[in-house]
Amino acid sequence: MDKLVKSIQEAVKLSGLKDGMTISFHHHLRNGDFVLNMVMEQIAGLGIRDLNVNASSLFDAHMPILEHIKNGVVTGISADYIAAGVGRAISQGIMQKPVQFRTHGGRPSDIALGRTPIDVAFIAAPTADPMGNCSGKYGKSACGSLGYAFADAMYAKKVVVITDNLVAYPLQDFSISEDYVDYVVTVDAIGDPKGIVSGTTQITRDPVGLVMAAHAARVIEASGLLKDGFSFQTGAGGASLAAAKFLKDIMLEKKIQGSFGMGGITGYMVEMLQAGCFRNLMDVQCFDLKAVESIRTDPRHLEISAMQYASPSSRSAAVDSLDVVILGATQIDTDFNVNVHTDSNGYIMGGSGGHSDTAAGAKLSMIIAPMFRARLPIVTDKVTCVSTPGKDIDVLVTQGGIAVNPKNQELQQRLMAAGLPVVDIRELKEKTERITGTPKTLAKGDRVVAEVIDRYGQLQDSIYNVPTK
């Protein structure tokens, strides 16, 4: 006995998928993903329409979904992140119903609680056996952790595993187990490895980025949180990685060993693990080849689900044990609200991901961002979209100074005592505008194209269409 079926089309038929249902996808193959497009092509060919797509993220590789929207195959989308290509079309009003943005913790929470039920989940698996045990650690399309797919597999009514590396039963070291899986399909390729992971993730060499990174490391050092057992998350951006490098130097000099590093793991976080800066890494998504190799071979590098990572309705979530998280921003306002959903023109080009989850959980949530990009100030009176509320942000680090949220007076005093360049966020805004000029007020359309749902399942903000000229 096995669960192998001949094709994706046969799996769709067997799943009982009908008009108006919800299907789901995970994004560990990122911009190299073939699975979503292959599945949608087969569904469209079967004449099924009016579907809701619940994807943990959508990338520019998924641009073909726009044709399925135009043709009525897809009428609803929910995602944690949407890249600029698909996002631009949504901002121009391609969908009749608003897209629903969730967070990496809010998505599995709402799935588990039945707020966003899934009829059929499609799991892109770099390796699987005929019964559906599967892993992302092995195979030609290896992506590492499958953390975002766990909730889909556990709670969907039907689960289809799609793989390009079928191995004998039982697969050793599986991530998702056979008891959640209904059907298994083999294909020639589930993705392009070049788009799945980058070979290296580079630390910035930009002088501005290095100044910000040095400030960030010193903020952490002065905060009082940097001691044995310290826990930390940072992103894959150049300045964030540079901050991690400066932090690594401090930790090695002071012989501090942290408890864990977490999040989407990069090769640089792996180097910190190997250098003894952390006892473990907790990995919901691998960002590069070094991280994939590490999670495959090092037992200290742990795969975790999005539920364990950040779900507010789980019995516990790792974000609540975080000491420090370093995050980015496209905008931050004078109340410390942060926008990571839209660009300076109001077009969708991102999403919260784990931004607001980690900001809510960490003892110190830090934004690193330049004073301006393309002569547009980072600090504004009011952000275009509230992705993460200001109550959860502690400090903004720029090359022109460090602004501390007034709620955290103790942190401000610590940073000033350490000789760091602390400034009021309004002063930072004025200082920046003396360089850039005051930007024009962004024109907002009259129709809501996306709703930002907070990690607890409540409406936090709305994104409006970008008016056509």
C-alpha positions as CSV (number, residue, x, y, z in Angstrom):
1,M,0.0,0.0,0.0
2,D,1.1,3.5,-0.7
3,K,-0.4,7.0,-1.3
4,L,1.2,7.6,-4.7
5,V,-1.0,9.0,-7.4
6,K,-0.1,9.5,-11.1
7,S,-0.4,13.3,-11.3
8,I,-1.3,16.6,-9.6
9,Q,-4.6,16.6,-11.6
10,E,-5.5,13.1,-10.2
11,A,-4.6,14.3,-6.6
12,V,-6.8,17.4,-7.1
13,K,-9.7,15.2,-8.2
14,L,-9.3,12.7,-5.4
15,S,-9.1,15.6,-2.8
16,G,-12.7,16.6,-3.7
17,L,-11.8,20.2,-4.4
18,K,-14.8,22.2,-5.5
19,D,-15.7,25.7,-6.4
20,G,-15.5,28.2,-3.4
21,M,-13.0,26.1,-1.4
22,T,-9.7,27.1,0.2
23,I,-6.3,25.7,-0.8
24,S,-3.0,26.4,0.8
25,F,0.7,26.6,0.0
26,H,3.9,27.3,1.9
27,H,6.8,29.4,0.8
28,H,10.1,27.6,1.7
29,L,11.0,27.4,-2.0
30,R,10.5,31.1,-2.2
31,N,11.3,32.7,-5.6
32,G,12.3,29.3,-6.9
33,D,8.9,27.7,-6.3
34,F,7.2,25.7,-9.2
35,V,4.5,24.0,-7.1
36,L,1.9,26.8,-6.7
37,N,1.9,27.5,-10.4
38,M,1.8,23.8,-11.4
39,V,-1.2,23.2,-9.1
40,M,-3.1,26.3,-10.2
41,E,-2.7,25.3,-13.8
42,Q,-4.2,21.9,-13.2
43,I,-7.0,23.3,-11.1
44,A,-7.9,25.9,-13.8
45,G,-7.8,23.1,-16.4
46,L,-10.4,21.2,-14.4
47,G,-12.8,24.2,-14.5
48,I,-12.7,24.8,-10.7
49,R,-13.3,28.5,-9.8
50,D,-13.9,30.9,-7.0
51,L,-11.0,29.6,-4.8
52,N,-9.4,31.2,-1.8
53,V,-5.6,30.8,-1.8
54,N,-4.0,30.8,1.6
55,A,-0.2,31.1,1.0
56,S,2.3,31.7,3.7
57,S,4.0,34.1,1.2
58,L,3.8,34.9,-2.5
59,F,6.8,35.8,-4.6
60,D,7.4,37.2,-8.1
61,A,7.7,33.5,-9.2
62,H,4.0,33.3,-8.6
63,M,3.0,36.1,-11.1
64,P,0.9,33.5,-13.1
65,I,-1.6,33.7,-10.3
66,L,-2.7,37.1,-11.7
67,E,-4.2,35.4,-14.8
68,H,-6.1,33.0,-12.5
69,I,-7.5,36.1,-10.7
70,K,-8.5,37.7,-14.0
71,N,-10.2,34.4,-15.0
72,G,-12.1,34.0,-11.8
73,V,-10.3,30.8,-10.7
74,V,-8.9,32.7,-7.6
75,T,-11.1,35.3,-5.9
76,G,-9.5,35.4,-2.5
77,I,-5.9,35.6,-1.2
78,S,-4.5,35.4,2.3
79,A,-0.7,35.7,2.8
80,D,1.9,36.9,5.3
81,Y,4.0,38.5,2.6
82,I,3.5,39.5,-1.0
83,A,6.4,40.5,-3.2
84,A,6.3,43.6,-5.4
85,G,5.3,42.0,-8.7
86,V,2.0,40.5,-7.4
87,G,1.7,43.3,-4.9
88,R,1.6,46.0,-7.6
89,A,-1.3,44.3,-9.4
90,I,-3.2,44.0,-6.1
91,S,-2.5,47.7,-5.3
92,Q,-4.0,48.6,-8.7
93,G,-7.2,46.8,-7.8
94,I,-7.1,43.5,-9.7
95,M,-9.0,41.7,-6.9
96,Q,-12.6,42.4,-6.0
97,K,-12.2,41.2,-2.4
98,P,-9.4,42.6,-0.2
99,V,-6.4,40.5,0.3
100,Q,-5.9,39.5,3.9
101,F,-2.4,39.9,5.4
102,R,-1.5,37.8,8.4
103,T,1.7,37.3,10.4
104,H,3.8,34.2,10.5
105,G,2.4,33.5,14.0
106,G,-1.1,34.7,13.2
107,R,-1.6,32.5,10.2
108,P,-1.1,29.1,11.9
109,S,-3.0,30.4,14.9
110,D,-6.0,31.3,12.8
111,I,-5.7,27.9,10.9
112,A,-5.6,26.0,14.2
113,L,-8.5,27.9,15.7
114,G,-10.7,27.3,12.6
115,R,-10.9,31.0,11.6
116,T,-9.3,30.2,8.2
117,P,-10.0,26.6,7.5
118,I,-8.1,24.9,4.7
119,D,-9.8,22.3,2.4
120,V,-6.7,21.1,0.5
121,A,-3.1,21.8,1.4
122,F,-0.3,21.3,-1.1
123,I,3.0,20.6,0.5
124,A,6.1,21.1,-1.7
125,A,8.6,18.5,-0.3
126,P,12.2,18.2,-1.4
127,T,12.2,14.6,-0.2
128,A,9.3,12.3,0.6
129,D,8.5,8.6,0.8
130,P,5.4,6.8,-0.8
131,M,3.4,7.2,2.4
132,G,4.0,11.0,2.7
133,N,6.7,11.3,5.3
134,C,8.6,14.3,4.0
135,S,11.5,16.6,4.7
136,G,13.1,19.8,3.3
137,K,16.6,18.9,4.3
138,Y,17.5,16.5,1.5
139,G,17.2,16.2,-2.3
140,K,18.2,18.4,-5.2
141,S,15.6,21.0,-4.2
142,A,16.6,21.0,-0.5
143,C,15.3,24.2,1.3
144,G,16.0,23.2,4.9
145,S,13.2,23.8,7.5
146,L,9.6,23.2,6.5
147,G,8.4,25.2,9.5
148,Y,5.6,27.1,7.8
149,A,4.0,24.0,6.3
150,F,3.2,22.2,9.6
151,A,-0.1,24.0,10.4
152,D,-1.3,23.3,6.8
153,A,-0.5,19.6,7.1
154,M,-2.0,19.3,10.6
155,Y,-5.3,21.1,10.0
156,A,-6.2,20.8,6.3
157,K,-9.0,18.4,5.5
158,K,-6.9,16.9,2.7
159,V,-3.1,17.1,2.3
160,V,-1.2,16.5,-1.0
161,V,2.6,16.1,-0.8
162,I,4.4,17.0,-4.1
163,T,8.1,15.9,-4.4
164,D,10.9,15.6,-6.9
165,N,12.9,13.1,-4.7
166,L,10.9,10.0,-3.8
167,V,12.8,7.6,-1.5
168,A,12.0,4.2,0.0
169,Y,9.7,4.0,3.0
170,P,10.3,4.9,5.7
171,L,12.1,8.2,5.2
172,Q,14.5,8.9,8.0
173,D,14.5,12.2,9.8
174,F,11.2,13.4,8.4
175,S,9.6,16.7,9.2
176,I,6.0,16.1,8.5
177,S,4.7,12.6,9.1
178,E,2.6,10.3,7.0
179,D,-0.4,10.4,9.4
180,Y,-1.3,13.9,8.1
181,V,-0.9,13.1,4.4
182,D,-3.5,11.8,2.0
183,Y,-1.8,11.7,-1.4
184,V,1.8,11.8,-2.8
185,V,2.7,13.1,-6.3
186,T,6.1,13.0,-7.9
187,V,7.2,15.6,-10.5
188,D,10.4,16.4,-12.3
189,A,11.1,19.5,-10.3
190,I,9.4,21.3,-7.5
191,G,11.6,24.3,-7.8
192,D,14.7,26.0,-9.0
193,P,17.5,25.8,-6.4
194,K,18.9,29.2,-7.5
195,G,15.6,30.8,-6.4
196,I,15.1,28.7,-3.3
197,V,18.3,29.8,-1.6
198,S,21.2,32.1,-2.3
199,G,24.7,30.8,-2.2
200,T,25.7,33.5,0.3
201,T,24.1,36.2,2.3
202,Q,26.4,39.2,2.4
203,I,27.2,41.6,5.2
204,T,27.0,45.2,4.0
205,R,30.1,47.1,3.1
206,D,28.2,50.4,2.9
207,P,29.6,52.9,5.3
208,V,26.2,54.0,6.4
209,G,25.1,50.5,7.0
210,L,28.2,49.8,9.0
211,V,27.6,52.8,11.2
212,M,24.0,51.7,11.9
213,A,25.2,48.1,12.6
214,A,27.8,49.3,15.1
215,H,25.3,51.5,16.8
216,A,22.9,48.5,17.0
217,A,25.4,46.2,18.6
218,R,26.3,48.8,21.2
219,V,22.6,49.3,21.9
220,I,22.3,45.6,22.7
221,E,25.4,45.7,24.8
222,A,24.2,48.7,26.8
223,S,20.7,47.3,27.2
224,G,21.6,45.0,30.0
225,L,20.3,42.0,28.1
226,L,23.6,40.7,26.8
227,K,24.6,38.0,29.2
228,D,24.8,34.2,29.3
229,G,21.5,32.8,28.1
230,F,20.9,35.7,25.7
231,S,18.5,35.0,22.8
232,F,18.5,36.8,19.5
233,Q,16.9,37.1,16.1
234,T,17.9,39.2,13.1
235,G,17.1,39.3,9.4
236,A,19.0,38.6,6.3
237,G,19.7,42.2,5.2
238,G,23.2,43.5,4.9
239,A,23.0,45.9,7.9
240,S,21.3,43.4,10.1
241,L,24.0,40.8,9.4
242,A,26.7,43.4,10.0
243,A,25.1,44.1,13.4
244,A,25.2,40.4,14.1
245,K,28.9,40.4,13.2
246,F,29.7,43.3,15.7
247,L,27.5,41.5,18.3
248,K,29.5,38.2,17.7
249,D,32.8,40.1,18.4
250,I,31.4,41.4,21.6
251,M,30.1,38.0,22.7
252,L,33.4,36.3,22.0
253,E,35.4,39.0,23.7
254,K,33.2,38.8,26.8
255,K,32.8,35.0,26.6
256,I,29.0,35.2,26.6
257,Q,27.1,32.2,25.3
258,G,23.5,32.8,24.3
259,S,20.7,30.2,24.6
260,F,19.5,30.4,21.0
261,G,19.4,32.3,17.8
262,M,16.1,32.2,15.9
263,G,14.0,33.0,12.8
264,G,14.9,32.6,9.2
265,I,18.4,31.3,9.6
266,T,21.4,32.5,7.5
267,G,24.9,31.2,7.2
268,Y,26.1,34.0,9.4
269,M,23.9,32.7,12.3
270,V,25.3,29.3,11.6
271,E,28.8,30.8,12.1
272,M,27.7,32.2,15.4
273,L,26.5,28.8,16.5
274,Q,29.8,27.2,15.4
275,A,31.8,29.9,17.2
276,G,30.0,29.1,20.5
277,C,27.8,32.3,20.6
278,F,24.7,30.2,21.0
279,R,23.9,26.7,22.2
280,N,21.2,26.2,19.6
281,L,19.5,27.7,16.5
282,M,15.7,27.5,16.2
283,D,14.9,27.5,12.5
284,V,11.5,28.1,10.8
285,Q,13.1,28.9,7.4
286,C,16.6,28.6,5.9
287,F,17.8,31.6,3.9
288,D,20.9,30.2,2.3
289,L,22.8,27.0,1.4
290,K,25.0,27.1,4.6
291,A,21.9,27.1,6.7
292,V,20.5,24.2,4.7
293,E,23.7,22.2,5.3
294,S,23.7,23.0,9.0
295,I,20.1,22.0,9.7
296,R,20.8,18.7,7.8
297,T,24.0,17.8,9.8
298,D,24.1,19.7,13.1
299,P,21.8,18.4,15.9
300,R,22.0,21.8,17.6
301,H,20.2,23.4,14.6
302,L,16.6,22.7,15.3
303,E,13.6,22.8,12.9
304,I,10.6,24.4,14.5
305,S,7.0,25.0,13.2
306,A,5.5,28.4,12.7
307,M,3.2,27.5,15.6
308,Q,6.1,27.0,18.0
309,Y,7.8,30.0,16.5
310,A,5.2,32.6,17.0
311,S,1.6,31.5,17.3
312,P,-0.2,33.5,20.1
313,S,-2.7,30.8,20.6
314,S,-0.2,28.0,21.2
315,R,0.6,26.9,24.7
316,S,3.9,28.7,24.3
317,A,5.8,30.4,21.5
318,A,9.5,30.9,21.2
319,V,9.1,34.6,20.3
320,D,8.0,35.1,23.9
321,S,11.5,34.0,25.1
322,L,13.4,36.4,22.8
323,D,15.6,39.0,24.4
324,V,16.4,41.0,21.2
325,V,15.1,41.2,17.7
326,I,16.5,43.4,14.9
327,L,14.0,44.4,12.3
328,G,13.7,46.6,9.2
329,A,11.2,49.2,8.0
330,T,10.1,51.1,4.9
331,Q,8.6,53.8,7.2
332,I,8.3,54.5,10.9
333,D,6.3,57.3,12.3
334,T,6.8,59.6,15.3
335,D,4.6,57.2,17.4
336,F,7.0,54.3,16.4
337,N,4.4,52.5,14.3
338,V,6.2,50.6,11.5
339,N,5.2,50.0,7.9
340,V,6.7,47.0,6.0
341,H,3.8,46.3,3.7
342,T,4.0,49.1,1.2
343,D,6.7,51.1,-0.6
344,S,6.9,54.9,-0.6
345,N,4.3,55.1,-3.4
346,G,1.8,53.0,-1.5
347,Y,2.3,49.8,-3.6
348,I,2.2,46.5,-1.8
349,M,5.8,45.0,-1.7
350,G,6.1,43.0,1.4
351,G,4.3,42.1,4.6
352,S,4.7,41.5,8.3
353,G,6.0,38.0,8.2
354,G,7.4,37.6,11.7
355,H,7.9,41.3,12.2
356,S,5.0,42.1,14.5
357,D,5.2,38.7,16.2
358,T,8.8,39.1,17.3
359,A,8.3,42.8,18.1
360,A,5.5,41.8,20.5
361,G,7.5,39.0,22.1
362,A,11.0,40.3,22.4
363,K,12.2,42.3,25.4
364,L,14.0,44.7,23.0
365,S,12.7,45.2,19.5
366,M,15.0,47.3,17.4
367,I,14.4,48.9,13.9
368,I,17.6,49.5,11.8
369,A,16.9,51.8,8.9
370,P,18.7,54.6,7.1
371,M,17.5,58.2,7.6
372,F,16.3,58.2,4.0
373,R,16.0,56.1,0.9
374,A,16.0,57.7,-2.6
375,R,15.7,61.1,-0.8
376,L,12.5,60.0,1.0
377,P,12.7,60.2,4.8
378,I,12.3,57.0,6.8
379,V,10.5,58.9,9.7
380,T,7.1,60.3,8.9
381,D,4.2,61.8,10.8
382,K,2.0,58.8,10.0
383,V,2.9,55.6,8.3
384,T,0.9,54.6,5.2
385,C,0.1,51.2,6.8
386,V,0.6,50.1,10.4
387,S,2.3,46.7,10.1
388,T,3.7,46.7,13.7
389,P,2.1,49.0,16.3
390,G,4.5,51.5,18.0
391,K,3.7,50.0,21.5
392,D,5.8,47.0,20.5
393,I,8.9,48.9,19.1
394,D,11.6,50.0,21.5
395,V,14.3,51.8,19.5
396,L,15.1,53.1,16.0
397,V,18.7,53.0,14.9
398,T,19.8,55.2,12.0
399,Q,23.2,56.7,10.9
400,G,22.0,60.1,12.2
401,G,21.1,59.0,15.8
402,I,19.2,56.6,17.9
403,A,15.5,57.3,18.8
404,V,14.1,55.5,21.9
405,N,10.4,55.0,22.4
406,P,9.3,57.2,25.3
407,K,7.7,54.1,26.9
408,N,11.2,52.8,27.6
409,Q,12.9,55.4,29.8
410,E,15.2,52.9,31.4
411,L,16.6,51.9,28.0
412,Q,17.1,55.6,27.0
413,Q,19.0,56.3,30.2
414,R,21.2,53.2,29.7
415,L,22.1,54.3,26.1
416,M,22.8,57.9,27.1
417,A,25.0,56.6,29.9
418,A,26.9,54.5,27.4
419,G,27.6,57.6,25.3
420,L,25.4,56.6,22.4
421,P,23.9,59.4,20.2
422,V,20.3,59.4,21.5
423,V,17.9,61.8,19.8
424,D,14.1,62.5,19.9
425,I,12.4,60.8,16.9
426,R,10.8,64.2,16.0
427,E,14.2,65.8,15.9
428,L,15.5,62.9,13.7
429,K,12.6,63.6,11.3
430,E,13.4,67.3,11.2
431,K,17.1,66.6,10.7
432,T,16.4,64.2,7.8
433,E,13.9,66.6,6.1
434,R,16.6,69.4,6.2
435,I,18.5,67.0,3.8
436,T,15.7,65.6,1.7
437,G,13.0,68.3,1.9
438,T,9.5,67.6,3.1
439,P,7.9,64.8,1.0
440,K,4.5,65.3,-0.7
441,T,1.4,63.7,0.9
442,L,0.8,60.4,-0.7
443,A,-2.5,60.2,-2.6
444,K,-4.8,57.4,-1.4
445,G,-7.4,55.6,-3.4
446,D,-11.0,55.1,-2.4
447,R,-11.1,51.3,-2.3
448,V,-9.6,48.9,0.3
449,V,-7.4,46.4,-1.5
450,A,-5.9,44.6,1.5
451,E,-6.6,44.2,5.2
452,V,-3.8,43.8,7.7
453,I,-4.9,41.3,10.4
454,D,-2.8,41.4,13.6
455,R,-1.4,38.3,15.1
456,Y,-4.4,37.9,17.3
457,G,-6.9,37.8,14.4
458,Q,-8.1,41.4,14.6
459,L,-8.2,44.0,11.9
460,Q,-5.2,46.4,12.4
461,D,-5.2,48.5,9.3
462,S,-6.4,48.7,5.7
463,I,-4.4,49.3,2.6
464,Y,-6.0,51.4,-0.2
465,N,-5.6,51.2,-3.9
466,V,-3.0,53.4,-5.6
467,P,-4.9,55.8,-7.9
468,T,-4.0,55.6,-11.6
469,K,-2.9,58.9,-13.1
